[in-house]
Amino acid sequence: MDPLIPPQMNAVLQIIILAILFASIGFKIKKKYWQHGALTLIATVLNLFSFLLVMLPSALGKEIIQTQPFHAVSIAILSHSIVGAVTVLLSLWLVATWHVRSETKDCFKRKNLMRVTIALWMLSLVLGFLVYAYLYTTLIP
């Protein structure tokens, strides 16, 4: 199964999503919680499309996962896929429970889950770039 978006374009999209997340954290630090939530919503939607249109089809199409499941590349792809899927689900749940409200008291109850989600998002991003570097560049032999 081939991805609908080339991996190179997805790598650029992931960098844009990372920039949006950092801007979102900046708004949170400035206590502009609505803007923080709005940017997080945008990052989540972009990441969901990236996951569904590129990453999932790409991972499912890698023959090495079926033929050599314990190869380092297979483990990296599977790890990235699992962490990424959990991150997508957590971020969707956090954004869905926010409901684009200006009231933030319920959001503060989810602060620890938000921290876990951003940590998983960063781990997924790092794993994704390692997989990308191995599969599509000569950086990792």
N, C-alpha and C positions, 0 to 999 in steps of 0.2 A: 504494500500500500504506500504510494508516494504522497508526500506532503503537498498541500495545495499552494503553499508559499515556499519559495526556496529558502534553505537554511541560512544563507547569508542575509537575506532580508529579515528573517526572524531574529538573527543575532543583533541587528541594528534595532529592531523593535524591542528586544529585551533591554538594551541600553537606554532606550527612550523610557521604558517602563521604570527602570531603576532611577532615572532622573526625576520622573514623576513621583516616585515613592520618597525620594530625598526631599523634594519640594513639599510633599505632604507632611513629612516629619518637621520641616521648617515651620509650616503653619501650626502644627501642634505645639511646638515650642513657644510660638508667639501667642498661644491660646486662641487661635482662630480655628475653632474646632469644626465649623461647618465647611470651611475651605479644605481642611485636613480630610474630612470625610468625603468631600466631592472628588478630590484628587485620588484618594484611595479607591473610590468607586471606578474612576476612569482606569486606573492601573489594573484593577481586578478584571474589568470587562476586557481590556486589551490582552491581559494574560490568559483569560479563559479562551478567547479566540485563538491565540497563539498555541495554547495547549491542544485545542480540538483540531485546528487546521494544519499544524506543523508537527508538534512534538509527539502526540499520540500516533498519528499515521507513520511518522518516521521510526519511532521505537518499534511499532508492530511489524514494520517492514525490514528490520535488521535480521538477516539470516543467522548471524553469529549468535544471537540470543537462543535460537533453537538448536543450533549445531554445537555450540560451545558455551553452555550456560554458566560455567565457572571461570571463563576467560575474564581477565581484568576489564576489558571493554564491555562485556555483557553485564558484569556486576555494576560498573559505572552507569551504564544506560538504565538498568533496572533501578538502581538507587536513585538516580535523578528522576526517573518516572514516578516512583513511589513518593518521594519527598515532594515533587512537584504537584502530584495529584492531591496529596493531603493539604498542601498549601493552597491550591485552588479551592478546595472544599471549605477550608477554614475561612479564607478571605471572602468567599461568596456568602457564607453564613454570617460573618461579621457585618458585611455591607447590607445584607438582607434584613438583619435585625435593627440596623440603624434607620431604615426607611426614609432617608434624606430629611431627617428632622433637625430642627435647630436646637431642640432640647438635648442636653448632653449627659444628664445624670445617669441614664442607663448605660451609656458608653463607658463611663468610668468603672462600672462593674466588670467590664470585659478587658480591662487594661492588661492583665497578665496574659490572657489569650491573644491579645494583639501583639504583645512582645514575643510570644512563642511563634506566632504566625510570621512576623517580620524576620525572625531568626531562621525559620524554615525557608522563607522566601530567599534569603541571602544564600543559604546552603544550597538550595536548588539552583540558584543562579550560578554559583561557583561550579557545581557539578555539571551544569549544562554547558558552561564555557569549556570545561575540561573535555567533555564528550565532543563538543564542536571542534576543539583544537585537534583532537585525535582523529576524528573522522574526515574533517574538511581542510586541514592545514598540514604542514610538515613540522609544526612546533613540537609535537610529541611523536617520536618514532614508533 
